[in-house]
Amino acid sequence: MSETSPQQGAESICPPVDLSGDAGWVPFDAPSLVGESLRFVSGEPDGNRFRVRYYRDSEQHLHARIWFGPETEGPPGHAHGGAVSAVMDEALGLAAWAAGYPIVVGNLNISFRTMLPLQKVVTVESRVVSAQGRKVMVHGRLFCGDAVYAEGECLCITLPGR
Ligand SMILES: CCCCCCCCCCCCCCCC(=O)SCCNC(=O)CCNC(=O)[C@H](O)C(C)(C)COP(=O)(O)OP(=O)(O)OC[C@H]1O[C@@H](n2cnc3c(N)ncnc32)[C@H](O)[C@@H]1OP(=O)(O)O
């Protein structure tokens, strides 16, 4: 009988992945801006769920380099739509914070364009496209090379008194 059951094998930690940014990107320290609360997506940087690093480019746009691990599985071998949505929620909301708006997300509209294979490193790029009164609109897409996996439109609402 084998000493390692399939279940034990599934619990082993996946090897390190390369989450380095593009040339000219500067690492972005999210906790120093918004505190330590973002554990759902960012909380286990060496775990088997999400591994994420944030960067800003020379125009101060926020980018995320993200690995979807085996614990994000939905359809066999591919990421759960909720996992993709969680990443878009955090990355696009954080983009508004990084642009100077203290917000929560009021509405998030995600289009899932292509199924995302597990254990793939992808990028989320974001743009704050408008800010009117308390409403800040952020657009983003999750992609790798020419493959676009999801696009998002995120209405953020500023928090009074912050
Ligand atoms: C205590 C917290 C500290 C946080 C400090 C650290 C945070 C660190 C964040 C890190 C980065 C983020 C990453 C994760 C982002 C999330 O996941 S946030 C969590 C998920 N989001 C939520 O739980 C939000 C729940 N909703 C709410 O709290 C409230 O509905 C809101 C959004 C604050 C708005 O409520 P409100 O302040 O009473 O404002 P309200 O008058 O209803 O709306 C203001 C305007 O926005 C419009 N609006 C509001 N909601 C919507 C909507 N869903 N659709 C369309 N329009 C809307 C209204 O129509 C209104 O428009 P006008 O009439 O002015 O034209």
The ligand as a Gaussian input file, in Angstrom:
#p B3LYP/6-31G(d) Opt

LIG

0 1
 C      -15.903000      50.029000       7.888000
 C      -15.192000      49.911000       6.547000
 C      -13.777000      50.428000       6.571000
 C      -13.008000      49.993000       5.367000
 C      -11.569000      50.442000       5.453000
 C      -10.623000      49.501000       4.818000
 C      -11.121000      49.006000       3.489000
 C      -10.022000      48.315000       2.760000
 C      -10.460000      48.090000       1.347000
 C       -9.347000      47.536000       0.558000
 C       -9.579000      47.615000      -0.930000
 C      -10.883000      47.047000      -1.348000
 C      -10.827000      45.604000      -1.597000
 C      -12.091000      44.885000      -1.304000
 C      -13.322000      45.624000      -1.751000
 C      -14.506000      45.037000      -1.100000
 O      -14.759000      43.868000      -1.213000
 S      -15.480000      46.042000      -0.143000
 C      -16.626000      44.831000       0.529000
 C      -17.818000      44.618000      -0.351000
 N      -18.640000      45.783000      -0.387000
 C      -19.503000      46.030000       0.625000
 O      -19.635000      45.294000       1.588000
 C      -20.281000      47.313000       0.472000
 C      -21.658000      47.162000       1.127000
 N      -22.461000      48.351000       0.818000
 C      -22.369000      49.453000       1.579000
 O      -21.677000      49.510000       2.576000
 C      -23.187000      50.634000       1.157000
 O      -24.239000      50.225000       0.298000
 C      -22.337000      51.723000       0.409000
 C      -21.690000      51.154000      -0.870000
 C      -21.247000      52.279000       1.377000
 C      -23.247000      52.847000      -0.023000
 O      -24.093000      53.190000       1.059000
 P      -24.270000      54.709000       1.565000
 O      -22.976000      55.221000       2.107000
 O      -25.473000      54.733000       2.443000
 O      -24.493000      55.525000       0.234000
 P      -25.802000      55.603000      -0.682000
 O      -26.432000      56.921000      -0.403000
 O      -26.642000      54.371000      -0.621000
 O      -25.107000      55.631000      -2.131000
 C      -24.273000      56.714000      -2.546000
 C      -24.414000      56.823000      -4.035000
 O      -23.871000      55.599000      -4.611000
 C      -24.881000      54.924000      -5.359000
 N      -24.768000      53.485000      -5.107000
 C      -24.521000      52.874000      -3.936000
 N      -24.484000      51.539000      -4.107000
 C      -24.712000      51.324000      -5.409000
 C      -24.830000      50.153000      -6.198000
 N      -24.659000      48.949000      -5.678000
 N      -25.068000      50.292000      -7.524000
 C      -25.215000      51.508000      -8.074000
 N      -25.131000      52.672000      -7.375000
 C      -24.903000      52.561000      -6.058000
 C      -26.223000      55.447000      -4.819000
 O      -27.239000      55.340000      -5.799000
 C      -25.886000      56.882000      -4.487000
 O      -25.904000      57.625000      -5.677000
 P      -26.463000      59.151000      -5.698000
 O      -27.836000      59.093000      -5.156000
 O      -25.496000      59.925000      -4.806000
 O      -26.375000      59.561000      -7.137000

